[in-house]
Amino acid sequence: HKLMKIAEIKDMTVEELNTKLVELKKELFNLRFQHAVNQLENPHKMTEVKRDIARVMTVLNEKNA
């Protein structure tokens, strides 16, 4: 997972943003599961995914306003 740039997110359509949000939430769920069973190599990944979720939600709220 690479950190998404805000410009990259703003260029997406609402449908793409919703799809990306679902993907990110699934990824976060999987990371949390790996973390719970102590198999997560890089705990910082969870922070990156959470930030991407926040960015996507912010842009979605702007587009829906």
Backbone bond lengths (Angstrom), bond angles and torsions (degrees), N, CA, C in turn:
res aa  C-N    CA-C-N  psi(-1)  N-CA   C-N-CA  omega(-1)  CA-C   N-CA-C  phi
1 H - - - 1.456 - - 1.515 109.20 -
2 K 1.331 116.03 127.80 1.456 118.71 174.74 1.524 108.72 -111.19
3 L 1.319 115.32 145.52 1.448 121.62 -179.29 1.530 109.50 -61.85
4 M 1.325 116.54 131.90 1.465 120.52 -178.68 1.527 110.32 -84.00
5 K 1.312 115.51 145.97 1.461 120.17 176.91 1.529 108.25 -88.41
6 I 1.343 116.17 147.18 1.461 120.54 -176.84 1.533 111.03 -62.67
7 A 1.333 117.92 -35.82 1.472 120.72 178.49 1.524 110.47 -63.85
8 E 1.319 115.93 -39.10 1.458 122.26 178.41 1.538 110.09 -62.07
9 I 1.317 116.28 -39.82 1.465 121.74 -179.14 1.527 110.38 -71.23
10 K 1.342 116.70 -41.93 1.469 120.17 -178.12 1.519 112.70 -65.14
11 D 1.342 116.93 -24.62 1.465 120.61 179.26 1.527 112.88 -77.53
12 M 1.326 117.61 -11.39 1.465 121.50 -177.26 1.530 110.38 -80.82
13 T 1.339 115.35 152.19 1.464 120.15 175.83 1.535 108.44 -79.79
14 V 1.316 116.25 168.34 1.465 120.66 179.60 1.526 110.41 -59.89
15 E 1.340 116.34 -40.88 1.474 120.28 178.74 1.528 110.88 -61.72
16 E 1.331 115.80 -45.39 1.471 120.30 179.19 1.524 110.82 -62.57
17 L 1.332 116.01 -39.49 1.467 120.16 179.59 1.527 110.72 -64.27
18 N 1.335 116.32 -42.90 1.469 119.83 178.66 1.527 111.20 -62.72
19 T 1.333 116.20 -41.22 1.467 121.04 178.17 1.521 110.18 -63.68
20 K 1.330 116.52 -44.65 1.463 121.73 -179.40 1.527 109.93 -63.01
21 L 1.329 116.75 -39.02 1.459 121.34 179.81 1.528 110.73 -61.76
22 V 1.323 116.21 -43.41 1.473 120.71 177.86 1.525 110.04 -61.99
23 E 1.339 116.81 -44.74 1.469 121.21 179.11 1.530 111.15 -60.14
24 L 1.333 116.07 -45.64 1.464 120.70 -178.26 1.525 111.41 -64.83
25 K 1.337 116.53 -39.83 1.464 119.57 179.36 1.523 111.27 -66.19
26 K 1.351 116.88 -37.17 1.468 120.55 175.91 1.523 110.09 -64.26
27 E 1.340 115.20 -43.27 1.468 120.16 179.81 1.526 110.42 -62.20
28 L 1.337 116.58 -42.82 1.464 120.51 179.03 1.530 110.59 -63.08
29 F 1.330 116.69 -41.65 1.465 120.88 177.32 1.527 110.40 -58.31
30 N 1.344 116.05 -47.50 1.464 120.26 179.49 1.521 111.91 -62.42
31 L 1.330 116.46 -40.83 1.472 120.12 178.61 1.527 110.79 -64.06
32 R 1.337 116.42 -41.65 1.472 119.92 178.83 1.526 110.53 -62.89
33 F 1.326 115.83 -39.45 1.462 120.66 179.20 1.526 109.92 -64.17
34 Q 1.332 116.42 -47.08 1.471 120.46 178.27 1.526 110.58 -60.75
35 H 1.328 115.95 -39.78 1.466 120.93 179.80 1.529 110.35 -64.16
36 A 1.319 116.51 -38.89 1.473 121.40 -178.43 1.526 111.21 -65.41
37 V 1.329 116.69 -34.62 1.466 119.25 -179.69 1.536 111.18 -99.38
38 N 1.340 115.22 19.03 1.468 122.63 175.52 1.528 113.85 56.40
39 Q 1.330 117.03 38.76 1.459 119.75 177.58 1.530 111.77 -117.35
40 L 1.331 116.14 14.37 1.456 119.75 -179.68 1.527 108.92 -89.96
41 E 1.339 115.46 116.53 1.459 120.36 -176.86 1.524 111.69 -72.20
42 N 1.339 116.51 -38.35 1.453 120.43 -175.33 1.533 110.40 -128.36
43 P 1.327 117.81 93.91 1.473 120.94 -178.89 1.532 113.26 -60.81
44 H 1.334 117.00 -21.67 1.464 121.07 179.07 1.530 111.37 -63.71
45 K 1.336 116.89 -23.68 1.467 121.41 178.47 1.526 111.40 -58.11
46 M 1.339 116.24 -37.13 1.467 120.07 179.75 1.524 110.17 -61.16
47 T 1.319 117.07 -41.89 1.463 121.74 179.45 1.521 110.50 -63.14
48 E 1.342 116.24 -42.65 1.470 120.08 179.83 1.524 111.04 -62.34
49 V 1.319 116.86 -43.67 1.467 120.54 -179.40 1.531 110.19 -65.28
50 K 1.330 117.05 -41.64 1.470 120.37 178.09 1.525 110.67 -60.75
51 R 1.331 117.02 -40.51 1.467 120.50 179.00 1.528 110.94 -65.69
52 D 1.340 116.75 -41.18 1.463 119.93 177.62 1.527 110.82 -62.71
53 I 1.337 116.79 -40.73 1.468 120.70 177.40 1.529 109.46 -59.72
54 A 1.321 116.72 -44.82 1.470 121.18 179.99 1.522 110.94 -62.78
55 R 1.335 116.77 -42.42 1.470 120.44 179.35 1.528 110.89 -62.65
56 V 1.328 116.15 -46.00 1.469 120.25 -179.29 1.526 109.79 -62.59
57 M 1.329 116.90 -43.48 1.471 120.13 -179.11 1.528 111.06 -65.43
58 T 1.336 117.21 -37.59 1.465 120.91 178.42 1.525 110.63 -62.18
59 V 1.329 116.82 -47.13 1.464 120.58 -179.40 1.535 110.01 -66.25
60 L 1.332 117.00 -39.53 1.463 120.28 177.56 1.524 110.34 -59.95
61 N 1.332 117.00 -44.03 1.471 120.63 179.52 1.519 110.92 -63.80
62 E 1.341 117.02 -38.01 1.475 120.41 177.90 1.522 110.23 -64.62
63 K 1.330 117.07 -42.77 1.466 120.73 -177.50 1.529 111.91 -70.97
64 N 1.329 116.50 -29.67 1.464 120.36 -178.65 1.518 112.56 -86.44
65 A 1.317 117.58 -9.87 1.473 120.49 -176.13 1.522 111.61 -76.59
